[in-house]
Amino acid sequence: MDIFKRLWGYVHPYRLQFVLTTVALLAAAGAGMINPYLTGLLIDRVVKGGELELLWPLAAGLVAVSLVGAVLQYTHSYSFENLSQKVIYSIRHAMYRHLQQSSFSFYDRARTGELMSRLTGDLEGIRAFMVGGFPTLISSMVIFVGVTIILFNMNVGLTLVCLSFSPLLAITAVNFDRRIRQAYRDIRSQMATFNSFLQENITGIRVVKAFAREKYEIERFQAENSEVYKKNMVAGLLNGRFGPLLELLSGMSVVVLVCYGGWLVIDGQMTVGTLVAFNGYLWSLIWPMRQLGMLLNMTGQAISSGQRIFELLDTNTSMPVKPDAYKPDKVRGDVLFDNVTFKYEDNVVLQDIDIDAPAGKKVAIMGATGAGKTSIVNLICRFYDPQKGRVLVDNVDVRDWDLKTLRRSVSVVMQETFLFSDTIANNIAYGKDDASMDEIIAAAKAACAHDFIMEMPEGYDTVVGERGVGLSGGQKQRIAIARALLVSAPILILDDATSSVDMETEHKIQQALKRLMAGRTTFIIAHRISAVKDADEIIILENGRIVERGTHDQLLKLRGVYYDIFRDQYKDLVVDDMVKSRQEIERMVRHG
Ligand SMILES: Nc1ncnc2c1ncn2[C@@H]1O[C@H](COP(=O)(O)OP(=O)(O)OP(=O)(O)O)[C@@H](O)[C@H]1O
């Protein structure tokens, strides 16, 4: 089966351990086959035959075989656990690497809960099979073959009668296997949906509470929860129905043995010791038959888990990178959009965009929400590729760049700030592992974050994020700015970077940024005139098209969209369509 072939790929590096462990497993199964023989001998020769001198050797033999069996059992149990953990570690690592390399488009479609479910529940399905299912399957097969041969050697007629239920048992088992596999596939995919729901709900709990939608969410949860219940009940019913049936069919053999075997003993065709030994062997045959349900169950789970894991690993979700990708030692920071058109699936969001930003130029992008501002800057970092036109950095198409080099050349303050559950210092230094404390503090000062950080209980060592102290939106944004400034890349992108800070702080950050932006190509996305007015070029976007461009003064004179925004934000300065003196505007803009 393909899944097992793939799994073998992960076991292969530990093949020696696998072989030795399997040998220990087989030896344990072999040891288990000696005891019924010794017991039969003990009954016939010692109990019935009175050969007392054989009592101690046979008893010692029974103890020795049991001890060896126990040691072998311990060895293979531990070793299979160890092997399965190594394999799961490797698969988990491969999955995480895959997720890290997956593109933005992949995450646009992916559901976090479902991914989590593959990384946890599905991996556990594989582990359970490796530790329980596989060893039991192998030892059961060996015992089945070995014991059947022994039984035929002991008494062909009795063996045939006892095993007469086997074909029926096999048919029932195959039927069970087919149905239980589908049932487990349904459970796994329902669990993925359920986890997604749970993850989204817990993340969005503040929205739920703000809109007092707890009852509604509980109802939605109940619907998902009952689906989980129903899917599990299908598997439970199958187990409940087929389990006893398999047991009944295997148990019938014992009934036949007692009746027919007892008659053979009474008739003198068989010794009591042989019957006892036969009984022992038959039980060791029945045991794997009884386990058949559980085994098929585990195998079914492992197959459906494996399918979901390898399906994820096989989906090519990373951005294509050329083998001889451009990897310069030094990046100047020239950015050029050459007639770029871009769409998400079928939704065209940017059309015929031309922007020329030689190194050091400051370009501001304004426009209504959804106009395509973030989409423009996303193309510089190559989070997505345009469908038409080219985006060039240092005159080289970003598709020809080494992705890591390109992204390390761009510092981004994203629209949505994300802080890790870590110290403030580590959050700021996220893009630069080797940053010194002085550099971190300097970046925090430039982002106007130093003062509030120093007021926190443990300063730069304060843990923030999910488990740590809560920060205000503006504070988080300033940490994100510090993080971007610390990287000191030739291209800087500020996507609504100061939207959550007050005008006074924004002004201070602008002053600091002015120094830091010097010599860097900067793209500023903002809604406030105060944040864009000093840019070398201001671009106004409307429905993905550039409708106005120029400097602050040029755009004011144009009396177009920019002028309207300006008028809305500075109503006091515009009297009867007459703009007040430039000095006064400057002062008002600076102080909000
Ligand atoms: N990941 C995505 N998948 C599909 N469509 C998207 C995605 N991101 C954005 N869009 C769509 O693309 C359009 C432009 O979005 P974009 O984020 O670039 O706008 P924006 O001007 O930055 O808006 P805002 O000021 O609200 O951030 C919108 O219509 C949006 O719905």
The ligand as a MOL file (V3000), in Angstrom:
LIG
                    3D

  0  0  0     0  0            999 V3000
M  V30 BEGIN CTAB
M  V30 COUNTS 31 33 0 0 0
M  V30 BEGIN ATOM
M  V30 1 N -5.7830 37.1030 0.6320 0
M  V30 2 C -6.7360 37.5900 -0.1510 0
M  V30 3 N -7.4910 36.7460 -0.8980 0
M  V30 4 C -8.4680 37.2180 -1.6920 0
M  V30 5 N -8.7660 38.5360 -1.8120 0
M  V30 6 C -8.0580 39.4050 -1.0910 0
M  V30 7 C -7.0030 38.9860 -0.2290 0
M  V30 8 N -6.4570 40.0750 0.3600 0
M  V30 9 C -7.1350 41.1320 -0.1110 0
M  V30 10 N -8.0930 40.7350 -0.9870 0
M  V30 11 C -8.9970 41.6060 -1.7350 0
M  V30 12 O -8.1930 42.4600 -2.5180 0
M  V30 13 C -8.6970 43.7750 -2.5110 0
M  V30 14 C -7.5720 44.7450 -2.1130 0
M  V30 15 O -7.1770 44.4350 -0.7940 0
M  V30 16 P -5.9950 45.2340 -0.0800 0
M  V30 17 O -5.7600 44.5790 1.2220 0
M  V30 18 O -4.8610 45.3480 -1.0080 0
M  V30 19 O -6.6750 46.6360 0.1190 0
M  V30 20 P -6.1650 47.8780 0.9480 0
M  V30 21 O -6.2720 49.0540 0.0380 0
M  V30 22 O -4.8530 47.6210 1.5690 0
M  V30 23 O -7.3130 47.9670 2.0430 0
M  V30 24 P -7.2150 48.4620 3.5840 0
M  V30 25 O -6.9670 49.9090 3.5850 0
M  V30 26 O -8.5640 48.1100 4.0970 0
M  V30 27 O -6.1400 47.6600 4.1840 0
M  V30 28 C -9.8810 43.7850 -1.5900 0
M  V30 29 O -11.0450 43.7330 -2.3880 0
M  V30 30 C -9.7770 42.5180 -0.8040 0
M  V30 31 O -11.0350 41.9730 -0.5610 0
M  V30 END ATOM
M  V30 BEGIN BOND
M  V30 1 1 1 2
M  V30 2 1 2 3
M  V30 3 2 2 7
M  V30 4 2 3 4
M  V30 5 1 4 5
M  V30 6 2 5 6
M  V30 7 1 6 7
M  V30 8 1 6 10
M  V30 9 1 7 8
M  V30 10 2 8 9
M  V30 11 1 9 10
M  V30 12 1 10 11
M  V30 13 1 11 12
M  V30 14 1 11 30
M  V30 15 1 12 13
M  V30 16 1 13 14
M  V30 17 1 13 28
M  V30 18 1 14 15
M  V30 19 1 15 16
M  V30 20 2 16 17
M  V30 21 1 16 18
M  V30 22 1 16 19
M  V30 23 1 19 20
M  V30 24 2 20 21
M  V30 25 1 20 22
M  V30 26 1 20 23
M  V30 27 1 23 24
M  V30 28 2 24 25
M  V30 29 1 24 26
M  V30 30 1 24 27
M  V30 31 1 28 29
M  V30 32 1 28 30
M  V30 33 1 30 31
M  V30 END BOND
M  V30 END CTAB
M  END
